[in-house]
Structures are given as C-alpha cells and as structure tokens.
C-alpha cells in the first residue's frame, strides 16, 4: 500500500490539473507525477466555478485533507505534509483553458 509520507520526500514533481463537467457539476482533478513517471492521484473535487482562484482554493483543501489524513493514519508523518507536497512541485501541466492559465499565476 502506498504511504503518503513517501510522497513528501519526492522532489521535482509535476502537478497535473483538469476540469470537467459531470452531471451539471464542475469537477477538478489533481494528479502529481514524479521523475520516474509514477502518478499519484491526489483527488477530485466539485468546484463553485472554473476560475483560477477556485482551482487554487480547491487544491488548498485537498492539501489540507492530505495533511490531516497523513497525520492521523501514518507513523512519522508530520503536520507539514501538504506544504511539502506543494514545495516539491517543480512544474504544472493543464489543458489550455484560460482559467487554468490563471491558476499558474496565482
């Protein structure tokens, strides 16, 4: 089983994001890929709208949930898991939607 704490030590990752509409709802997906091309699904969430601010806020929520889960369920996983995950992102990749371009600037 994959341990979230292992992802904390993974440097030079790429964050992939994509938005889609399902059943009239706006959903955003977040995936991190490491240098060995291993992908880690971080989660999908419903968003209020497709703005860059909503995308960033949704990523913050997922990062907080990852930190909370890791702290509660894994040994040697400190409360900075979400921050470490963010700090290790070297690149970002998304479709070319204008809202995604705004996320990269936020």
Secondary structure, 3 states (H helix, E strand, C coil): CCCHHHHHCCCCEEEEEEEEEECCEEEEEEEEECCCCCEEEEEEEEECCCCHHHHHHHHHHHHHHHHHHHHHHCCCCCCCHHHHHHHCEEEEECCCCHHHHHHHHC
